[in-house]
């Protein structure tokens, strides 16, 4: 399995984001429990409404599919998304 860094830039709609956030967090918690989400959370210096997710998957397509099922993505609340394989050389996630 490889690691994938996924970045989200959310739409500027605090009300809708707030409505979907509980199901988004529940979904990511489920992925955490089964080992597919290693870490996720907001990027605090990248501007408002941005996040980083670190997924473990068999392929970039599988990582993207996991992201597609995120309620934030499924409800059209992610304006931009980038999925990139992350080759960790040094650090806590390295194999």
Secondary structure, DSSP 8 states (H G I E B T S, - for coil): -EEEEEEEEE-S-HHHHHHHHHHHHHHHHHHHHTTSEEEEEE-SSS-TTEEEEEEEESSHHHHHHHHHTSHHHHTT-EEEEEEEEE--SSSTT--
